[in-house]
Amino acid sequence: MRLIISCLLLAATLPAAAQIYKYTDANGNTVFTNQPPDGATSEKVELPPTNAIQIQPPSQPTDAGASADRQAIYQVVELTDLPDEVALRANNGTFSVGVRLEPSLQPGHRLRLRLDGQPYGQPTHVPRLQLMNVDRGDHSLTVDVLSGTNVVQSSAPVTFTVQRVNTSSPALRPPAPTPRPSN
């Protein structure tokens, strides 16, 4: 494709490199042509050399901020304070998790959780994030490092189980006191 375009451009410049003649026609008009006229006196026009530029290879648009964001700038991005083997007891479904980053959070970056693959909460610069009213059962949690709305880096997903005990369950009520006989 490049070869074809180069040949077409070269062919378009060939007439510009040809000799130019100038003469005055019978009506007094000045005429420029690439062939000397028959029966009229003409003069050769000396043109200055044409400008030439080197063909530059196409380059990808660069955005210094975006290219820095695409690189893994954090050696460690992980969630902390989630139980590995046992269920997380949170009767009202509210608990907090920590985020470990190495190096520390860069200026302009924010943290946001993804609960079960969906963004959760507002982006923040605080490495301690709270979850509220999470349903009982199995969940996956990931933390994303954001630059604006772009995800710079993400932690590995952590799977955990939330155990919510219903405190109004009859099984959890203390036994009713036995009445004492009256004397």
Secondary structure by P-SEA (a helix, b strand, c coil): caaaaaaaaaaaacccccbbbbbbcccbbbbbcccccccbbbbbbbbcbbbbbccccccccccaaaaaaacccccccccccccccbbbbbccccbbbbbbbcccccccbbbbbbcccccccccccccbbbbcccccccbbbbbbbcccccccccccbbbbbbbbbcccccccccccccccccc
